[in-house]
C-alpha cells in the first residue's frame, strides 16, 4: 500500500483470493490488481488428468505457476516481492521469476525448526535464496535457522519489521479493576494450532488450580482450527475460563480491556500480536519460539516459556500469576522497549528498501 500511495504501479498475485476480505478490498480500492494463483482445476483439466502420466498432470500448483508466468510476462515488473508465510513456501514462485529473468526479493514471515525442504526440492530452495536480490526475514532467529537448514550463508539477508495496527505512541491506560479482581488474558493468533499452540494453553487451563483462579482467557482470531478449538473447550469443560472472541480488526479495542497477552506458539517469526501488545503497554506470557525472545525479555517485559510444552507454558504462567501485581510496571517497560526497537514507519522503511533495490 505504501508503494501504491507513493505513485508506483503494483500488481498482486495471491493464493486463494477472497474478494470480500478487507485487505483485498483495500488493495483493489487503491488501484492494485489482484490475481489468484491458486485456481481450481477446470473440468477439461480434470478429465485430461485421467489419461495424462503423473508427471504431466494438471495440479493447482502448476496452474498457479502458469498464471504467474503469464502475468509477469505481461506486467514486466522492475522488482518482484515473493512474500512467504514461512521460509520455503514461495520457492516455486521465485523459480518462475528466475527463469523469466525478473529481479526478485524473498520475504519470510516464519521459519520452523523441524521443517526443511524435501530432498528433491533442496537444490531449488538453495538456488532461490542464492539468486534473490535480497532475503528479508522478520526475526534474526528465522534468518540464522534458514542459513543452517540450507547449509549456506546469505550475505544479502537482513531483518525487517512488519507494519503494525496500533498507534505507536498511544500507551493504553491500565484496565479498570473489576469487583471480582479478575485478570483477563488475550490470546491473539490465527486459529492454526500447529503453529500457534492454543491447544497447549487449553491443556494448562484445564488443571484444577487454574480453574479456581480469577482468570479469564479469550482466544481472538480466525482460521481452519476454530471448530477443533471449540470442541477441545467442550471436551475439557472450560467454558467458565475460556471463550472464543473471533477476529477483531481494531486490536486497540482489545488492549483497552485486557491485561496481558498470552502466546503459546510452536513456530513464529516476530508476531505482530506481541509488537502490538507491547506498544499498547501490556506484558506478554509467551513461548520462546522464533524471534519472540528478540523483543520480549523474561521477567522484565513479560514471561518466557522455555519450550512449546504444557509443562514449560505452565511454569511461565505460574510465574506471571505470582507476579501479577507487577503487570502494569512490566507493561510500561514493554512499551518503552518496543518503541526503542520497532520503527514507527515500518511500511515506509521497507518500501524505501525496495525502491533502493530497483534503483540498483
Protein Blocks (a to p, Z undefined) as FASTA:
>chain_A
ZZmmnopacddddehiafkbmklmmmmmnopacddfbdccdfklmmmmmmmcfklpccfk
lmmmmmmmmmmmmnopabdcdddfblmlmmmmmmmmmmnopacddddfbdcfklccdfkl
mmmmmmmmmmpmbacdfbfklmmmmmmmnopacfkbccdddddfbdfklccddddddfkl
pacddddddddfklnommmmmmmmmpmklmmpccddddedddjklmmmmmmmmmnopmlm
pccebjafblmlmmmmpcbdcdfbfbdcddfklmmmmmnopacddddehjllmmmcghkl
mccdfbdcfklmmmmmmmmmmmmmmmmmmmmmmmmmmmmmpcfklmlmmmmmmmmmmnZZ
